[in-house]
Amino acid sequence: MAALNLRAAWTRRPWWMNLIFGFCLFMTFVYMPFDMFLKPVADDQEVWFGLLLEGWAAKLTEPIHWAIYAAGAYGMWKMKTWMWPWAAVYALQVAISMGVFSLTRGSLVSAAVSFAIFMIPTVALLGARARFSTP
């Protein structure tokens, strides 16, 4: 019975949403705990709005990233209505952030490519309103 419920939960989202859901799960339960509790402060880096934070500035902002990924995992699992448009807004922020980050590293081409790649899930999430409004 549980296997059927799990299968039903996975089939209610298209494959690309399951990728986003899986990424959020990985970040929530594997990477962010490692980042928070095992990675030394001297090695810590976080990117916010394209700006690289290092050391304690990065370590202190990690809980915000953790909360975002946890909310994304929960919202995707339950297909919560509040995920639209907020998942797309966050994806847009990531696209802009990756573009700015690449641009500050001196590469207009990599900035454009990074931005374009991250705009794919942004556009897909913007067009997925109906998926988040069904119970």
Backbone as JSON Lines, residues from 0, in Angstrom:
{"i":0,"aa":"M","n":[0.82,-1.2,0.0],"ca":[0.0,0.0,0.0],"c":[0.86,1.27,0.0]}
{"i":1,"aa":"A","n":[1.9,1.26,0.83],"ca":[2.78,2.43,0.89],"c":[3.47,2.66,-0.44]}
{"i":2,"aa":"A","n":[3.85,1.57,-1.12],"ca":[4.5,1.71,-2.43],"c":[3.57,2.37,-3.43]}
{"i":3,"aa":"L","n":[2.27,2.05,-3.36],"ca":[1.31,2.68,-4.25],"c":[1.18,4.16,-3.96]}
{"i":4,"aa":"N","n":[1.17,4.52,-2.68],"ca":[1.08,5.93,-2.3],"c":[2.32,6.7,-2.77]}
{"i":5,"aa":"L","n":[3.48,6.07,-2.63],"ca":[4.71,6.71,-3.08],"c":[4.7,6.88,-4.59]}
{"i":6,"aa":"R","n":[4.27,5.85,-5.3],"ca":[4.19,5.96,-6.76],"c":[3.2,7.05,-7.18]}
{"i":7,"aa":"A","n":[2.06,7.11,-6.51],"ca":[1.07,8.15,-6.83],"c":[1.65,9.54,-6.56]}
{"i":8,"aa":"A","n":[2.41,9.66,-5.47],"ca":[3.02,10.95,-5.14],"c":[4.02,11.38,-6.21]}
{"i":9,"aa":"W","n":[4.78,10.45,-6.77],"ca":[5.77,10.78,-7.78],"c":[5.14,11.03,-9.14]}
{"i":10,"aa":"T","n":[4.02,10.37,-9.43],"ca":[3.4,10.54,-10.75],"c":[2.52,11.79,-10.83]}
{"i":11,"aa":"R","n":[2.29,12.44,-9.73],"ca":[1.47,13.66,-9.79],"c":[2.24,14.87,-10.31]}
{"i":12,"aa":"R","n":[3.56,14.73,-10.42],"ca":[4.41,15.8,-10.95],"c":[5.06,15.32,-12.23]}
{"i":13,"aa":"P","n":[5.32,16.23,-13.18],"ca":[6.09,15.84,-14.37],"c":[7.54,15.56,-13.96]}
{"i":14,"aa":"W","n":[8.28,14.92,-14.84],"ca":[9.65,14.5,-14.53],"c":[10.53,15.67,-14.11]}
{"i":15,"aa":"W","n":[10.35,16.83,-14.74],"ca":[11.22,17.96,-14.42],"c":[10.92,18.51,-13.03]}
{"i":16,"aa":"M","n":[9.66,18.42,-12.58],"ca":[9.34,18.83,-11.21],"c":[9.89,17.83,-10.21]}
{"i":17,"aa":"N","n":[9.9,16.55,-10.59],"ca":[10.51,15.54,-9.71],"c":[12.0,15.77,-9.58]}
{"i":18,"aa":"L","n":[12.65,16.27,-10.63],"ca":[14.08,16.63,-10.52],"c":[14.27,17.77,-9.53]}
{"i":19,"aa":"I","n":[13.43,18.78,-9.62],"ca":[13.52,19.9,-8.68],"c":[13.23,19.42,-7.26]}
{"i":20,"aa":"F","n":[12.2,18.58,-7.11],"ca":[11.86,18.01,-5.81],"c":[13.04,17.2,-5.26]}
{"i":21,"aa":"G","n":[13.63,16.35,-6.09],"ca":[14.79,15.56,-5.66],"c":[15.96,16.42,-5.26]}
{"i":22,"aa":"F","n":[16.19,17.5,-6.02],"ca":[17.27,18.43,-5.67],"c":[17.01,19.08,-4.31]}
{"i":23,"aa":"C","n":[15.76,19.5,-4.08],"ca":[15.41,20.1,-2.79],"c":[15.6,19.11,-1.65]}
{"i":24,"aa":"L","n":[15.21,17.85,-1.88],"ca":[15.41,16.81,-0.85],"c":[16.89,16.62,-0.55]}
{"i":25,"aa":"F","n":[17.71,16.51,-1.6],"ca":[19.15,16.35,-1.42],"c":[19.74,17.52,-0.64]}
{"i":26,"aa":"M","n":[19.39,18.73,-1.03],"ca":[19.92,19.91,-0.36],"c":[19.47,19.98,1.1]}
{"i":27,"aa":"T","n":[18.2,19.6,1.35],"ca":[17.65,19.68,2.71],"c":[18.26,18.64,3.64]}
{"i":28,"aa":"F","n":[18.39,17.41,3.16],"ca":[18.76,16.32,4.06],"c":[20.2,15.85,3.96]}
{"i":29,"aa":"V","n":[20.91,16.25,2.9],"ca":[22.3,15.8,2.74],"c":[23.27,16.98,2.76]}
{"i":30,"aa":"Y","n":[23.13,17.87,1.77],"ca":[24.16,18.9,1.61],"c":[24.12,19.97,2.7]}
{"i":31,"aa":"M","n":[22.95,20.52,2.99],"ca":[22.91,21.62,3.97],"c":[23.32,21.17,5.38]}
{"i":32,"aa":"P","n":[22.93,19.97,5.85],"ca":[23.48,19.55,7.15],"c":[25.01,19.43,7.14]}
{"i":33,"aa":"F","n":[25.54,18.89,6.03],"ca":[27.01,18.83,5.89],"c":[27.59,20.24,5.92]}
{"i":34,"aa":"D","n":[27.01,21.13,5.13],"ca":[27.49,22.5,5.02],"c":[27.45,23.21,6.37]}
{"i":35,"aa":"M","n":[26.37,23.02,7.09],"ca":[26.19,23.71,8.37],"c":[27.09,23.15,9.47]}
{"i":36,"aa":"F","n":[27.16,21.83,9.56],"ca":[27.76,21.22,10.76],"c":[29.14,20.62,10.55]}
{"i":37,"aa":"L","n":[29.53,20.33,9.32],"ca":[30.81,19.67,9.1],"c":[31.82,20.52,8.34]}
{"i":38,"aa":"K","n":[31.36,21.38,7.48],"ca":[32.29,22.2,6.7],"c":[32.89,23.29,7.59]}
{"i":39,"aa":"P","n":[34.22,23.41,7.59],"ca":[34.86,24.46,8.4],"c":[34.45,25.86,7.91]}
{"i":40,"aa":"V","n":[34.36,26.77,8.84],"ca":[33.97,28.15,8.52],"c":[34.92,28.74,7.47]}
{"i":41,"aa":"A","n":[36.19,28.42,7.56],"ca":[37.17,28.96,6.61],"c":[36.89,28.53,5.18]}
{"i":42,"aa":"D","n":[36.22,27.39,4.99],"ca":[35.92,26.88,3.65],"c":[34.52,27.25,3.17]}
{"i":43,"aa":"D","n":[33.74,27.89,4.02],"ca":[32.35,28.16,3.69],"c":[32.2,29.25,2.64]}
{"i":44,"aa":"Q","n":[31.29,28.99,1.69],"ca":[30.95,29.97,0.67],"c":[29.46,29.87,0.38]}
{"i":45,"aa":"E","n":[28.8,30.98,0.26],"ca":[27.4,31.06,-0.15],"c":[27.29,32.2,-1.16]}
{"i":46,"aa":"V","n":[26.43,32.01,-2.14],"ca":[26.19,33.06,-3.13],"c":[24.77,33.57,-2.95]}
{"i":47,"aa":"W","n":[24.66,34.87,-2.76],"ca":[23.36,35.54,-2.63],"c":[23.31,36.67,-3.64]}
{"i":48,"aa":"F","n":[22.33,36.62,-4.51],"ca":[22.13,37.66,-5.53],"c":[23.39,37.89,-6.35]}
{"i":49,"aa":"G","n":[24.17,36.83,-6.55],"ca":[25.37,36.9,-7.36],"c":[26.62,37.31,-6.61]}
{"i":50,"aa":"L","n":[26.48,37.63,-5.35],"ca":[27.63,38.06,-4.55],"c":[28.1,36.9,-3.68]}
{"i":51,"aa":"L","n":[29.4,36.64,-3.7],"ca":[29.99,35.54,-2.95],"c":[30.25,35.97,-1.51]}
{"i":52,"aa":"L","n":[29.68,35.22,-0.58],"ca":[29.96,35.43,0.84],"c":[30.86,34.29,1.28]}
{"i":53,"aa":"E","n":[31.83,34.6,2.12],"ca":[32.77,33.59,2.6],"c":[32.89,33.67,4.11]}
{"i":54,"aa":"G","n":[33.38,32.58,4.7],"ca":[33.62,32.54,6.13],"c":[32.34,32.67,6.94]}
{"i":55,"aa":"W","n":[32.4,33.48,7.98],"ca":[31.24,33.62,8.87],"c":[30.03,34.23,8.18]}
{"i":56,"aa":"A","n":[30.26,35.12,7.24],"ca":[29.13,35.7,6.49],"c":[28.37,34.59,5.77]}
{"i":57,"aa":"A","n":[29.09,33.64,5.21],"ca":[28.45,32.5,4.54],"c":[27.78,31.59,5.56]}
{"i":58,"aa":"K","n":[28.48,31.27,6.62],"ca":[27.96,30.34,7.63],"c":[26.67,30.88,8.25]}
{"i":59,"aa":"L","n":[26.6,32.18,8.48],"ca":[25.42,32.77,9.11],"c":[24.21,32.82,8.18]}
{"i":60,"aa":"T","n":[24.44,32.78,6.88],"ca":[23.31,32.81,5.95],"c":[22.85,31.42,5.51]}
{"i":61,"aa":"E","n":[23.6,30.38,5.88],"ca":[23.23,29.01,5.49],"c":[21.83,28.6,5.97]}
{"i":62,"aa":"P","n":[21.43,28.97,7.18],"ca":[20.07,28.56,7.6],"c":[18.97,29.1,6.67]}
{"i":63,"aa":"I","n":[19.21,30.22,6.04],"ca":[18.21,30.76,5.11],"c":[18.1,29.85,3.89]}
{"i":64,"aa":"H","n":[19.26,29.45,3.33],"ca":[19.23,28.52,2.21],"c":[18.57,27.2,2.62]}
{"i":65,"aa":"W","n":[18.9,26.73,3.8],"ca":[18.34,25.47,4.3],"c":[16.81,25.57,4.38]}
{"i":66,"aa":"A","n":[16.31,26.67,4.92],"ca":[14.86,26.87,5.02],"c":[14.2,26.93,3.64]}
{"i":67,"aa":"I","n":[14.86,27.57,2.69],"ca":[14.31,27.65,1.33],"c":[14.21,26.27,0.71]}
{"i":68,"aa":"Y","n":[15.27,25.47,0.84],"ca":[15.24,24.11,0.27],"c":[14.23,23.23,0.98]}
{"i":69,"aa":"A","n":[14.12,23.36,2.29],"ca":[13.14,22.57,3.04],"c":[11.72,22.95,2.63]}
{"i":70,"aa":"A","n":[11.46,24.24,2.49],"ca":[10.14,24.69,2.04],"c":[9.86,24.19,0.62]}
{"i":71,"aa":"G","n":[10.87,24.22,-0.23],"ca":[10.71,23.72,-1.59],"c":[10.41,22.23,-1.61]}
{"i":72,"aa":"A","n":[11.1,21.45,-0.78],"ca":[10.86,20.01,-0.71],"c":[9.44,19.73,-0.22]}
{"i":73,"aa":"Y","n":[9.04,20.41,0.84],"ca":[7.69,20.2,1.37],"c":[6.63,20.65,0.36]}
{"i":74,"aa":"G","n":[6.84,21.82,-0.21],"ca":[5.87,22.36,-1.17],"c":[5.73,21.5,-2.41]}
{"i":75,"aa":"M","n":[6.85,20.95,-2.9],"ca":[6.79,20.06,-4.06],"c":[6.17,18.71,-3.69]}
{"i":76,"aa":"W","n":[6.49,18.21,-2.52],"ca":[5.92,16.92,-2.1],"c":[4.4,16.99,-2.03]}
{"i":77,"aa":"K","n":[3.92,18.06,-1.42],"ca":[2.47,18.22,-1.23],"c":[1.8,19.01,-2.36]}
{"i":78,"aa":"M","n":[2.62,19.53,-3.29],"ca":[2.12,20.37,-4.39],"c":[1.26,21.52,-3.84]}
{"i":79,"aa":"K","n":[1.82,22.21,-2.87],"ca":[1.13,23.31,-2.2],"c":[0.89,24.48,-3.15]}
{"i":80,"aa":"T","n":[-0.27,25.1,-3.01],"ca":[-0.62,26.21,-3.9],"c":[0.33,27.39,-3.76]}
{"i":81,"aa":"W","n":[0.93,27.59,-2.58],"ca":[1.83,28.72,-2.39],"c":[3.14,28.55,-3.16]}
{"i":82,"aa":"M","n":[3.38,27.36,-3.69],"ca":[4.6,27.17,-4.48],"c":[4.56,27.97,-5.78]}
{"i":83,"aa":"W","n":[3.35,28.26,-6.26],"ca":[3.22,29.11,-7.44],"c":[2.77,30.48,-6.98]}
{"i":84,"aa":"P","n":[3.46,31.52,-7.21],"ca":[4.61,31.7,-8.09],"c":[5.97,31.65,-7.39]}
{"i":85,"aa":"W","n":[6.0,31.34,-6.08],"ca":[7.24,31.53,-5.32],"c":[8.38,30.64,-5.78]}
{"i":86,"aa":"A","n":[8.09,29.42,-6.24],"ca":[9.17,28.58,-6.77],"c":[9.78,29.23,-8.01]}
{"i":87,"aa":"A","n":[8.95,29.8,-8.86],"ca":[9.44,30.46,-10.07],"c":[10.2,31.74,-9.71]}
{"i":88,"aa":"V","n":[9.74,32.47,-8.72],"ca":[10.43,33.69,-8.29],"c":[11.83,33.32,-7.77]}
{"i":89,"aa":"Y","n":[11.9,32.27,-6.97],"ca":[13.22,31.85,-6.47],"c":[14.1,31.38,-7.61]}
{"i":90,"aa":"A","n":[13.54,30.62,-8.54],"ca":[14.32,30.15,-9.7],"c":[14.83,31.34,-10.52]}
{"i":91,"aa":"L","n":[14.01,32.38,-10.67],"ca":[14.45,33.59,-11.38],"c":[15.59,34.26,-10.63]}
{"i":92,"aa":"Q","n":[15.49,34.32,-9.31],"ca":[16.56,34.9,-8.5],"c":[17.84,34.1,-8.69]}
{"i":93,"aa":"V","n":[17.74,32.77,-8.78],"ca":[18.93,31.93,-9.01],"c":[19.51,32.22,-10.39]}
{"i":94,"aa":"A","n":[18.65,32.35,-11.41],"ca":[19.13,32.65,-12.76],"c":[19.89,33.98,-12.79]}
{"i":95,"aa":"I","n":[19.3,35.0,-12.19],"ca":[19.96,36.31,-12.13],"c":[21.25,36.22,-11.33]}
{"i":96,"aa":"S","n":[21.19,35.54,-10.2],"ca":[22.36,35.37,-9.34],"c":[23.5,34.68,-10.06]}
{"i":97,"aa":"M","n":[23.19,33.6,-10.78],"ca":[24.23,32.88,-11.52],"c":[24.8,33.76,-12.64]}
{"i":98,"aa":"G","n":[23.95,34.54,-13.28],"ca":[24.43,35.45,-14.31],"c":[25.35,36.51,-13.74]}
{"i":99,"aa":"V","n":[24.95,37.13,-12.63],"ca":[25.77,38.16,-11.99],"c":[27.08,37.56,-11.48]}
{"i":100,"aa":"F","n":[26.99,36.38,-10.85],"ca":[28.18,35.72,-10.32],"c":[29.19,35.46,-11.45]}
{"i":101,"aa":"S","n":[28.71,34.94,-12.58],"ca":[29.6,34.67,-13.72],"c":[30.16,35.97,-14.3]}
{"i":102,"aa":"L","n":[29.32,36.98,-14.34],"ca":[29.76,38.28,-14.86],"c":[30.85,38.89,-13.99]}
{"i":103,"aa":"T","n":[30.72,38.76,-12.68],"ca":[31.76,39.3,-11.78],"c":[33.05,38.52,-11.88]}
{"i":104,"aa":"R","n":[32.98,37.34,-12.43],"ca":[34.18,36.53,-12.68],"c":[34.78,36.86,-14.04]}
{"i":105,"aa":"G","n":[34.15,37.79,-14.77],"ca":[34.72,38.3,-16.0],"c":[34.31,37.64,-17.29]}
{"i":106,"aa":"S","n":[33.24,36.87,-17.28],"ca":[32.87,36.19,-18.52],"c":[31.43,36.47,-18.9]}
{"i":107,"aa":"L","n":[31.26,37.29,-19.92],"ca":[29.92,37.61,-20.42],"c":[29.25,36.38,-21.01]}
{"i":108,"aa":"V","n":[30.02,35.55,-21.71],"ca":[29.47,34.34,-22.34],"c":[28.98,33.37,-21.27]}
{"i":109,"aa":"S","n":[29.79,33.09,-20.25],"ca":[29.35,32.16,-19.22],"c":[28.19,32.74,-18.41]}
{"i":110,"aa":"A","n":[28.15,34.06,-18.27],"ca":[27.02,34.7,-17.58],"c":[25.73,34.48,-18.37]}
{"i":111,"aa":"A","n":[25.8,34.67,-19.67],"ca":[24.62,34.47,-20.51],"c":[24.18,33.02,-20.52]}
{"i":112,"aa":"V","n":[25.13,32.1,-20.6],"ca":[24.82,30.67,-20.6],"c":[24.21,30.26,-19.26]}
{"i":113,"aa":"S","n":[24.82,30.69,-18.16],"ca":[24.29,30.36,-16.83],"c":[22.87,30.89,-16.66]}
{"i":114,"aa":"F","n":[22.67,32.13,-17.04],"ca":[21.35,32.74,-16.94],"c":[20.34,31.95,-17.77]}
{"i":115,"aa":"A","n":[20.7,31.62,-19.0],"ca":[19.79,30.9,-19.89],"c":[19.43,29.52,-19.34]}
{"i":116,"aa":"I","n":[20.41,28.81,-18.82],"ca":[20.16,27.47,-18.27],"c":[19.18,27.54,-17.12]}
{"i":117,"aa":"F","n":[19.37,28.49,-16.21],"ca":[18.5,28.58,-15.05],"c":[17.15,29.22,-15.36]}
{"i":118,"aa":"M","n":[17.03,29.84,-16.52],"ca":[15.72,30.35,-16.93],"c":[14.8,29.22,-17.39]}
{"i":119,"aa":"I","n":[15.34,28.07,-17.76],"ca":[14.51,26.94,-18.19],"c":[13.56,26.5,-17.08]}
{"i":120,"aa":"P","n":[14.05,26.19,-15.87],"ca":[13.09,25.83,-14.81],"c":[12.23,27.01,-14.39]}
{"i":121,"aa":"T","n":[12.75,28.23,-14.5],"ca":[11.96,29.4,-14.15],"c":[10.71,29.5,-15.02]}
{"i":122,"aa":"V","n":[10.9,29.4,-16.33],"ca":[9.78,29.48,-17.27],"c":[8.83,28.29,-17.06]}
{"i":123,"aa":"A","n":[9.4,27.1,-16.86],"ca":[8.57,25.92,-16.64],"c":[7.72,26.07,-15.38]}
{"i":124,"aa":"L","n":[8.31,26.58,-14.31],"ca":[7.57,26.77,-13.07],"c":[6.5,27.86,-13.21]}
{"i":125,"aa":"L","n":[6.81,28.91,-13.95],"ca":[5.81,29.96,-14.18],"c":[4.59,29.4,-14.92]}
{"i":126,"aa":"G","n":[4.83,28.48,-15.82],"ca":[3.73,27.89,-16.59],"c":[3.02,26.74,-15.9]}
{"i":127,"aa":"A","n":[3.42,26.44,-14.67],"ca":[2.88,25.26,-13.97],"c":[1.83,25.6,-12.92]}
{"i":128,"aa":"R","n":[1.2,26.74,-13.05],"ca":[0.22,27.19,-12.04],"c":[-0.85,26.14,-11.77]}
{"i":129,"aa":"A","n":[-1.39,25.56,-12.81],"ca":[-2.48,24.58,-12.66],"c":[-2.03,23.36,-11.85]}
{"i":130,"aa":"R","n":[-0.76,22.98,-11.96],"ca":[-0.26,21.82,-11.2],"c":[-0.28,22.08,-9.71]}
{"i":131,"aa":"F","n":[-0.09,23.32,-9.31],"ca":[-0.07,23.66,-7.89],"c":[-1.44,24.01,-7.33]}
{"i":132,"aa":"S","n":[-2.44,24.1,-8.18],"ca":[-3.76,24.5,-7.68],"c":[-4.72,23.32,-7.54]}
{"i":133,"aa":"T","n":[-4.26,22.12,-7.91],"ca":[-5.13,20.95,-7.77],"c":[-4.78,20.22,-6.48]}
{"i":134,"aa":"P","n":[-5.8,19.75,-5.75],"ca":[-5.53,19.05,-4.49],"c":[-4.88,17.69,-4.7]}
